[in-house]
């Protein structure tokens, strides 16, 4: 059950963030593949941690803690995208921030 839920979160996140990237002008196959790969690396650890915490209540995860965790994901994705594309740092930060804000909102709506 947990595995299928995490897979659903991952799929929804990848689709949402690829859509956001496409809208922001990242339309080449390589760019969209990089966005998908970055999400495959960052999304499962975050959602696994949140699912484990929901099950065992290690920490109180309020809105500010969730924003902090999302900020860590934004920074990690920004760093990975900057590495892949070798530059455009500000543009890639905006991309990472926008993609994650969009996927967060989609997640709130669906889950």
N, CA, C and O atoms as a GROMACS GRO file, in nm:
protein
  444
    1UNK      N    1   0.082  -0.120   0.000
    1UNK     CA    2   0.000   0.000   0.000
    1UNK      C    3   0.087   0.126   0.000
    1UNK      O    4   0.066   0.217  -0.081
    2UNK      N    5   0.185   0.131   0.092
    2UNK     CA    6   0.272   0.247   0.101
    2UNK      C    7   0.350   0.266  -0.028
    2UNK      O    8   0.366   0.379  -0.075
    3UNK      N    9   0.398   0.157  -0.085
    3UNK     CA   10   0.476   0.166  -0.209
    3UNK      C   11   0.392   0.223  -0.323
    3UNK      O   12   0.440   0.306  -0.400
    4UNK      N   13   0.268   0.180  -0.335
    4UNK     CA   14   0.184   0.231  -0.444
    4UNK      C   15   0.147   0.378  -0.420
    4UNK      O   16   0.133   0.454  -0.515
    5UNK      N   17   0.130   0.417  -0.295
    5UNK     CA   18   0.102   0.557  -0.265
    5UNK      C   19   0.224   0.644  -0.298
    5UNK      O   20   0.209   0.752  -0.357
    6UNK      N   21   0.343   0.599  -0.262
    6UNK     CA   22   0.465   0.674  -0.293
    6UNK      C   23   0.487   0.682  -0.444
    6UNK      O   24   0.532   0.784  -0.495
    7UNK      N   25   0.455   0.575  -0.515
    7UNK     CA   26   0.466   0.576  -0.661
    7UNK      C   27   0.367   0.676  -0.722
    7UNK      O   28   0.400   0.745  -0.819
    8UNK      N   29   0.246   0.682  -0.667
    8UNK     CA   30   0.148   0.778  -0.716
    8UNK      C   31   0.195   0.921  -0.692
    8UNK      O   32   0.181   1.006  -0.780
    9UNK      N   33   0.251   0.949  -0.574
    9UNK     CA   34   0.307   1.081  -0.547
    9UNK      C   35   0.418   1.114  -0.646
    9UNK      O   36   0.425   1.225  -0.698
   10UNK      N   37   0.505   1.017  -0.670
   10UNK     CA   38   0.617   1.039  -0.762
   10UNK      C   39   0.566   1.069  -0.902
   10UNK      O   40   0.610   1.165  -0.966
   11UNK      N   41   0.475   0.988  -0.951
   11UNK     CA   42   0.422   1.007  -1.085
   11UNK      C   43   0.353   1.143  -1.098
   11UNK      O   44   0.374   1.214  -1.197
   12UNK      N   45   0.272   1.178  -1.001
   12UNK     CA   46   0.205   1.307  -1.004
   12UNK      C   47   0.306   1.422  -1.001
   12UNK      O   48   0.290   1.521  -1.072
   13UNK      N   49   0.408   1.408  -0.918
   13UNK     CA   50   0.510   1.513  -0.909
   13UNK      C   51   0.587   1.527  -1.039
   13UNK      O   52   0.608   1.638  -1.087
   14UNK      N   53   0.628   1.416  -1.097
   14UNK     CA   54   0.703   1.421  -1.223
   14UNK      C   55   0.619   1.486  -1.331
   14UNK      O   56   0.668   1.572  -1.404
   15UNK      N   57   0.494   1.447  -1.343
   15UNK     CA   58   0.408   1.506  -1.445
   15UNK      C   59   0.384   1.655  -1.421
   15UNK      O   60   0.389   1.735  -1.514
   16UNK      N   61   0.360   1.692  -1.296
   16UNK     CA   62   0.336   1.833  -1.264
   16UNK      C   63   0.460   1.917  -1.291
   16UNK      O   64   0.450   2.025  -1.348
   17UNK      N   65   0.575   1.867  -1.249
   17UNK     CA   66   0.696   1.947  -1.264
   17UNK      C   67   0.744   1.951  -1.409
   17UNK      O   68   0.801   2.051  -1.453
   18UNK      N   69   0.723   1.844  -1.484
   18UNK     CA   70   0.755   1.849  -1.626
   18UNK      C   71   0.662   1.947  -1.697
   18UNK      O   72   0.705   2.019  -1.787
   19UNK      N   73   0.536   1.949  -1.657
   19UNK     CA   74   0.442   2.045  -1.714
   19UNK      C   75   0.482   2.189  -1.684
   19UNK      O   76   0.476   2.275  -1.771
   20UNK      N   77   0.522   2.213  -1.560
   20UNK     CA   78   0.567   2.347  -1.523
   20UNK      C   79   0.693   2.386  -1.601
   20UNK      O   80   0.704   2.499  -1.648
   21UNK      N   81   0.785   2.292  -1.616
   21UNK     CA   82   0.908   2.318  -1.693
   21UNK      C   83   0.873   2.351  -1.838
   21UNK      O   84   0.930   2.442  -1.898
   22UNK      N   85   0.780   2.276  -1.894
   22UNK     CA   86   0.739   2.298  -2.033
   22UNK      C   87   0.680   2.438  -2.049
   22UNK      O   88   0.713   2.510  -2.144
   23UNK      N   89   0.593   2.477  -1.956
   23UNK     CA   90   0.532   2.611  -1.961
   23UNK      C   91   0.639   2.719  -1.949
   23UNK      O   92   0.626   2.826  -2.010
   24UNK      N   93   0.744   2.694  -1.872
   24UNK     CA   94   0.852   2.792  -1.853
   24UNK      C   95   0.954   2.790  -1.966
   24UNK      O   96   1.056   2.860  -1.959
   25UNK      N   97   0.929   2.711  -2.070
   25UNK     CA   98   1.015   2.714  -2.187
   25UNK      C   99   1.118   2.604  -2.196
   25UNK      O  100   1.200   2.604  -2.288
   26UNK      N  101   1.118   2.512  -2.103
   26UNK     CA  102   1.211   2.398  -2.106
   26UNK      C  103   1.139   2.285  -2.180
   26UNK      O  104   1.070   2.203  -2.118
   27UNK      N  105   1.155   2.281  -2.312
   27UNK     CA  106   1.075   2.191  -2.394
   27UNK      C  107   1.156   2.084  -2.466
   27UNK      O  108   1.099   1.992  -2.525
   28UNK      N  109   1.286   2.093  -2.460
   28UNK     CA  110   1.368   1.992  -2.527
   28UNK      C  111   1.362   1.862  -2.448
   28UNK      O  112   1.343   1.861  -2.327
   29UNK      N  113   1.376   1.751  -2.522
   29UNK     CA  114   1.371   1.620  -2.456
   29UNK      C  115   1.471   1.609  -2.343
   29UNK      O  116   1.441   1.556  -2.236
   30UNK      N  117   1.592   1.661  -2.366
   30UNK     CA  118   1.698   1.653  -2.264
   30UNK      C  119   1.659   1.732  -2.138
   30UNK      O  120   1.684   1.688  -2.026
   31UNK      N  121   1.599   1.847  -2.157
   31UNK     CA  122   1.558   1.930  -2.044
   31UNK      C  123   1.446   1.861  -1.964
   31UNK      O  124   1.451   1.857  -1.841
   32UNK      N  125   1.348   1.809  -2.033
   32UNK     CA  126   1.238   1.741  -1.964
   32UNK      C  127   1.284   1.612  -1.897
   32UNK      O  128   1.237   1.577  -1.789
   33UNK      N  129   1.378   1.542  -1.962
   33UNK     CA  130   1.434   1.421  -1.902
   33UNK      C  131   1.510   1.455  -1.774
   33UNK      O  132   1.502   1.382  -1.675
   34UNK      N  133   1.584   1.566  -1.776
   34UNK     CA  134   1.658   1.608  -1.657
   34UNK      C  135   1.562   1.642  -1.544
   34UNK      O  136   1.588   1.607  -1.428
   35UNK      N  137   1.453   1.710  -1.575
   35UNK     CA  138   1.352   1.743  -1.473
   35UNK      C  139   1.295   1.614  -1.414
   35UNK      O  140   1.280   1.602  -1.292
   36UNK      N  141   1.262   1.519  -1.500
   36UNK     CA  142   1.207   1.392  -1.451
   36UNK      C  143   1.308   1.318  -1.363
   36UNK      O  144   1.272   1.267  -1.257
   37UNK      N  145   1.432   1.313  -1.407
   37UNK     CA  146   1.535   1.241  -1.330
   37UNK      C  147   1.560   1.307  -1.195
   37UNK      O  148   1.574   1.239  -1.094
   38UNK      N  149   1.565   1.438  -1.194
   38UNK     CA  150   1.586   1.510  -1.068
   38UNK      C  151   1.473   1.477  -0.970
   38UNK      O  152   1.496   1.460  -0.851
   39UNK      N  153   1.351   1.468  -1.022
   39UNK     CA  154   1.238   1.433  -0.936
   39UNK      C  155   1.244   1.290  -0.886
   39UNK      O  156   1.205   1.262  -0.772
   40UNK      N  157   1.292   1.201  -0.969
   40UNK     CA  158   1.305   1.060  -0.927
   40UNK      C  159   1.407   1.049  -0.813
   40UNK      O  160   1.398   0.958  -0.730
   41UNK      N  161   1.503   1.140  -0.810
   41UNK     CA  162   1.604   1.138  -0.704
   41UNK      C  163   1.555   1.208  -0.577
   41UNK      O  164   1.584   1.161  -0.467
   42UNK      N  165   1.483   1.319  -0.590
   42UNK     CA  166   1.446   1.398  -0.472
   42UNK      C  167   1.311   1.363  -0.411
   42UNK      O  168   1.293   1.374  -0.290
   43UNK      N  169   1.216   1.322  -0.492
   43UNK     CA  170   1.080   1.300  -0.442
   43UNK      C  171   1.066   1.178  -0.351
   43UNK      O  172   1.008   1.190  -0.243
   44UNK      N  173   1.117   1.061  -0.389
   44UNK     CA  174   1.097   0.945  -0.301
   44UNK      C  175   1.154   0.960  -0.159
   44UNK      O  176   1.087   0.922  -0.064
   45UNK      N  177   1.274   1.015  -0.142
   45UNK     CA  178   1.321   1.030  -0.003
   45UNK      C  179   1.232   1.122   0.081
   45UNK      O  180   1.204   1.093   0.197
   46UNK      N  181   1.188   1.232   0.022
   46UNK     CA  182   1.101   1.324   0.095
   46UNK      C  183   0.969   1.256   0.133
   46UNK      O  184   0.927   1.260   0.249
   47UNK      N  185   0.905   1.194   0.037
   47UNK     CA  186   0.776   1.131   0.064
   47UNK      C  187   0.789   1.009   0.155
   47UNK      O  188   0.699   0.982   0.234
   48UNK      N  189   0.898   0.934   0.143
   48UNK     CA  190   0.920   0.822   0.233
   48UNK      C  191   0.936   0.872   0.376
   48UNK      O  192   0.878   0.816   0.469
   49UNK      N  193   1.015   0.978   0.393
   49UNK     CA  194   1.032   1.036   0.527
   49UNK      C  195   0.898   1.084   0.583
   49UNK      O  196   0.867   1.057   0.698
   50UNK      N  197   0.820   1.153   0.501
   50UNK     CA  198   0.690   1.202   0.548
   50UNK      C  199   0.594   1.088   0.581
   50UNK      O  200   0.520   1.096   0.678
   51UNK      N  201   0.596   0.982   0.500
   51UNK     CA  202   0.510   0.866   0.527
   51UNK      C  203   0.553   0.794   0.655
   51UNK      O  204   0.469   0.756   0.736
   52UNK      N  205   0.683   0.777   0.672
   52UNK     CA  206   0.732   0.714   0.796
   52UNK      C  207   0.696   0.798   0.917
   52UNK      O  208   0.654   0.746   1.020
   53UNK      N  209   0.713   0.927   0.904
   53UNK     CA  210   0.681   1.015   1.015
   53UNK      C  211   0.531   1.013   1.046
   53UNK      O  212   0.491   1.018   1.162
   54UNK      N  213   0.450   1.005   0.943
   54UNK     CA  214   0.305   0.997   0.965
   54UNK      C  215   0.269   0.868   1.039
   54UNK      O  216   0.177   0.866   1.121
   55UNK      N  217   0.342   0.761   1.009
   55UNK     CA  218   0.315   0.632   1.072
   55UNK      C  219   0.364   0.628   1.218
   55UNK      O  220   0.294   0.578   1.306
   56UNK      N  221   0.484   0.680   1.242
   56UNK     CA  222   0.547   0.664   1.374
   56UNK      C  223   0.558   0.793   1.454
   56UNK      O  224   0.601   0.789   1.570
   57UNK      N  225   0.522   0.906   1.397
   57UNK     CA  226   0.521   1.036   1.466
   57UNK      C  227   0.653   1.067   1.535
   57UNK      O  228   0.657   1.096   1.654
   58UNK      N  229   0.762   1.060   1.459
   58UNK     CA  230   0.893   1.097   1.513
   58UNK      C  231   0.897   1.246   1.546
   58UNK      O  232   0.950   1.287   1.649
   59UNK      N  233   0.841   1.326   1.456
   59UNK     CA  234   0.846   1.472   1.468
   59UNK      C  235   0.707   1.528   1.442
   59UNK      O  236   0.623   1.466   1.376
   60UNK      N  237   0.684   1.648   1.495
   60UNK     CA  238   0.565   1.723   1.461
   60UNK      C  239   0.596   1.795   1.329
   60UNK      O  240   0.681   1.884   1.326
   61UNK      N  241   0.528   1.758   1.223
   61UNK     CA  242   0.551   1.822   1.094
   61UNK      C  243   0.438   1.921   1.070
   61UNK      O  244   0.330   1.885   1.021
   62UNK      N  245   0.463   2.045   1.105
   62UNK     CA  246   0.368   2.152   1.078
   62UNK      C  247   0.397   2.214   0.943
   62UNK      O  248   0.483   2.167   0.868
   63UNK      N  249   0.324   2.319   0.913
   63UNK     CA  250   0.340   2.385   0.783
   63UNK      C  251   0.481   2.441   0.766
   63UNK      O  252   0.538   2.431   0.658
   64UNK      N  253   0.537   2.500   0.871
   64UNK     CA  254   0.672   2.557   0.858
   64UNK      C  255   0.777   2.449   0.836
   64UNK      O  256   0.870   2.469   0.758
   65UNK      N  257   0.763   2.335   0.901
   65UNK     CA  258   0.857   2.225   0.879
   65UNK      C  259   0.843   2.170   0.738
   65UNK      O  260   0.943   2.135   0.674
   66UNK      N  261   0.721   2.163   0.689
   66UNK     CA  262   0.698   2.116   0.553
   66UNK      C  263   0.758   2.213   0.451
   66UNK      O  264   0.816   2.171   0.351
   67UNK      N  265   0.743   2.342   0.477
   67UNK     CA  266   0.806   2.442   0.390
   67UNK      C  267   0.958   2.429   0.391
   67UNK      O  268   1.023   2.443   0.288
   68UNK      N  269   1.014   2.403   0.507
   68UNK     CA  270   1.160   2.383   0.518
   68UNK      C  271   1.203   2.263   0.435
   68UNK      O  272   1.302   2.271   0.362
   69UNK      N  273   1.131   2.152   0.446
   69UNK     CA  274   1.165   2.033   0.368
   69UNK      C  275   1.152   2.059   0.219
   69UNK      O  276   1.236   2.015   0.140
   70UNK      N  277   1.047   2.129   0.180
   70UNK     CA  278   1.029   2.164   0.038
   70UNK      C  279   1.142   2.256  -0.009
   70UNK      O  280   1.188   2.245  -0.123
   71UNK      N  281   1.186   2.348   0.077
   71UNK     CA  282   1.297   2.436   0.042
   71UNK      C  283   1.425   2.356   0.019
   71UNK      O  284   1.503   2.387  -0.071
   72UNK      N  285   1.446   2.252   0.099
   72UNK     CA  286   1.562   2.166   0.078
   72UNK      C  287   1.553   2.096  -0.058
   72UNK      O  288   1.654   2.081  -0.127
   73UNK      N  289   1.435   2.054  -0.095
   73UNK     CA  290   1.415   1.989  -0.225
   73UNK      C  291   1.441   2.090  -0.337
   73UNK      O  292   1.506   2.058  -0.436
   74UNK      N  293   1.391   2.211  -0.322
   74UNK     CA  294   1.414   2.316  -0.423
   74UNK      C  295   1.564   2.337  -0.442
   74UNK      O  296   1.613   2.343  -0.554
   75UNK      N  297   1.637   2.348  -0.331
   75UNK     CA  298   1.782   2.369  -0.339
   75UNK      C  299   1.853   2.250  -0.403
   75UNK      O  300   1.944   2.268  -0.485
   76UNK      N  301   1.813   2.130  -0.367
   76UNK     CA  302   1.875   2.010  -0.425
   76UNK      C  303   1.848   2.002  -0.575
   76UNK      O  304   1.939   1.973  -0.653
   77UNK      N  305   1.725   2.028  -0.614
   77UNK     CA  306   1.691   2.022  -0.757
   77UNK      C  307   1.761   2.134  -0.834
   77UNK      O  308   1.808   2.112  -0.945
   78UNK      N  309   1.768   2.251  -0.775
   78UNK     CA  310   1.839   2.363  -0.838
   78UNK      C  311   1.985   2.327  -0.861
   78UNK      O  312   2.040   2.350  -0.968
   79UNK      N  313   2.047   2.271  -0.759
   79UNK     CA  314   2.187   2.230  -0.773
   79UNK      C  315   2.206   2.125  -0.881
   79UNK      O  316   2.300   2.133  -0.960
   80UNK      N  317   2.118   2.028  -0.884
   80UNK     CA  318   2.129   1.921  -0.984
   80UNK      C  319   2.106   1.977  -1.125
   80UNK      O  320   2.179   1.942  -1.218
   81UNK      N  321   2.007   2.061  -1.140
   81UNK     CA  322   1.979   2.118  -1.272
   81UNK      C  323   2.092   2.211  -1.318
   81UNK      O  324   2.125   2.214  -1.436
   82UNK      N  325   2.150   2.286  -1.225
   82UNK     CA  326   2.264   2.372  -1.258
   82UNK      C  327   2.382   2.287  -1.303
   82UNK      O  328   2.453   2.323  -1.396
   83UNK      N  329   2.403   2.174  -1.237
   83UNK     CA  330   2.510   2.083  -1.276
   83UNK      C  331   2.486   2.026  -1.416
   83UNK      O  332   2.577   2.022  -1.498
   84UNK      N  333   2.364   1.984  -1.442
   84UNK     CA  334   2.330   1.923  -1.571
   84UNK      C  335   2.341   2.024  -1.684
   84UNK      O  336   2.396   1.993  -1.790
   85UNK      N  337   2.289   2.144  -1.663
   85UNK     CA  338   2.284   2.242  -1.770
   85UNK      C  339   2.400   2.341  -1.769
   85UNK      O  340   2.407   2.429  -1.855
   86UNK      N  341   2.491   2.327  -1.673
   86UNK     CA  342   2.612   2.410  -1.669
   86UNK      C  343   2.584   2.559  -1.681
   86UNK      O  344   2.630   2.624  -1.775
   87UNK      N  345   2.510   2.611  -1.589
   87UNK     CA  346   2.487   2.755  -1.589
   87UNK      C  347   2.342   2.791  -1.576
   87UNK      O  348   2.260   2.712  -1.529
   88UNK      N  349   2.309   2.914  -1.618
   88UNK     CA  350   2.173   2.967  -1.610
   88UNK      C  351   2.119   2.956  -1.467
   88UNK      O  352   2.002   2.923  -1.447
   89UNK      N  353   2.203   2.983  -1.370
   89UNK     CA  354   2.170   2.956  -1.231
   89UNK      C  355   2.041   3.022  -1.184
   89UNK      O  356   1.957   2.956  -1.123
   90UNK      N  357   2.022   3.150  -1.212
   90UNK     CA  358   1.900   3.219  -1.168
   90UNK      C  359   1.776   3.161  -1.235
   90UNK      O  360   1.673   3.139  -1.171
   91UNK      N  361   1.788   3.138  -1.364
   91UNK     CA  362   1.675   3.082  -1.439
   91UNK      C  363   1.640   2.943  -1.386
   91UNK      O  364   1.523   2.908  -1.376
   92UNK      N  365   1.741   2.865  -1.352
   92UNK     CA  366   1.717   2.730  -1.301
   92UNK      C  367   1.663   2.732  -1.158
   92UNK      O  368   1.587   2.644  -1.119
   93UNK      N  369   1.702   2.832  -1.080
   93UNK     CA  370   1.644   2.845  -0.946
   93UNK      C  371   1.495   2.877  -0.957
   93UNK      O  372   1.413   2.818  -0.887
   94UNK      N  373   1.460   2.971  -1.046
   94UNK     CA  374   1.318   3.003  -1.068
   94UNK      C  375   1.242   2.879  -1.115
   94UNK      O  376   1.129   2.854  -1.073
   95UNK      N  377   1.306   2.802  -1.204
   95UNK     CA  378   1.243   2.679  -1.251
   95UNK      C  379   1.217   2.584  -1.135
   95UNK      O  380   1.105   2.534  -1.120
   96UNK      N  381   1.318   2.559  -1.054
   96UNK     CA  382   1.303   2.467  -0.942
   96UNK      C  383   1.196   2.515  -0.844
   96UNK      O  384   1.112   2.436  -0.799
   97UNK      N  385   1.199   2.642  -0.812
   97UNK     CA  386   1.101   2.697  -0.719
   97UNK      C  387   0.960   2.688  -0.776
   97UNK      O  388   0.867   2.648  -0.706
   98UNK      N  389   0.943   2.724  -0.902
   98UNK     CA  390   0.811   2.718  -0.966
   98UNK      C  391   0.761   2.576  -0.977
   98UNK      O  392   0.645   2.548  -0.947
   99UNK      N  393   0.847   2.485  -1.020
   99UNK     CA  394   0.806   2.344  -1.034
   99UNK      C  395   0.759   2.288  -0.901
   99UNK      O  396   0.656   2.221  -0.894
  100UNK      N  397   0.834   2.316  -0.796
  100UNK     CA  398   0.799   2.259  -0.666
  100UNK      C  399   0.676   2.325  -0.606
  100UNK      O  400   0.596   2.258  -0.541
  101UNK      N  401   0.658   2.453  -0.628
  101UNK     CA  402   0.536   2.519  -0.581
  101UNK      C  403   0.415   2.460  -0.653
  101UNK      O  404   0.312   2.433  -0.591
  102UNK      N  405   0.430   2.441  -0.783
  102UNK     CA  406   0.319   2.384  -0.862
  102UNK      C  407   0.287   2.241  -0.819
  102UNK      O  408   0.171   2.206  -0.800
  103UNK      N  409   0.390   2.159  -0.804
  103UNK     CA  410   0.364   2.019  -0.764
  103UNK      C  411   0.311   2.011  -0.623
  103UNK      O  412   0.231   1.922  -0.592
  104UNK      N  413   0.354   2.101  -0.535
  104UNK     CA  414   0.299   2.104  -0.399
  104UNK      C  415   0.149   2.135  -0.404
  104UNK      O  416   0.069   2.068  -0.339
  105UNK      N  417   0.112   2.237  -0.482
  105UNK     CA  418  -0.030   2.273  -0.492
  105UNK      C  419  -0.113   2.160  -0.553
  105UNK      O  420  -0.224   2.133  -0.508
  106UNK      N  421  -0.057   2.095  -0.655
  106UNK     CA  422  -0.128   1.981  -0.716
  106UNK      C  423  -0.144   1.870  -0.611
  106UNK      O  424  -0.250   1.808  -0.602
  107UNK      N  425  -0.039   1.845  -0.533
  107UNK     CA  426  -0.047   1.743  -0.428
  107UNK      C  427  -0.152   1.775  -0.324
  107UNK      O  428  -0.223   1.686  -0.277
  108UNK      N  429  -0.161   1.902  -0.286
  108UNK     CA  430  -0.263   1.945  -0.188
  108UNK      C  431  -0.402   1.921  -0.244
  108UNK      O  432  -0.492   1.877  -0.173
  109UNK      N  433  -0.420   1.951  -0.371
  109UNK     CA  434  -0.550   1.935  -0.434
  109UNK      C  435  -0.590   1.787  -0.442
  109UNK      O  436  -0.704   1.751  -0.411
  110UNK      N  437  -0.496   1.701  -0.483
  110UNK     CA  438  -0.529   1.560  -0.503
  110UNK      C  439  -0.523   1.476  -0.377
  110UNK      O  440  -0.597   1.378  -0.365
  111UNK      N  441  -0.436   1.513  -0.283
  111UNK     CA  442  -0.418   1.428  -0.164
  111UNK      C  443  -0.453   1.505  -0.039
  111UNK      O  444  -0.445   1.451   0.072
   0.00000   0.00000   0.00000
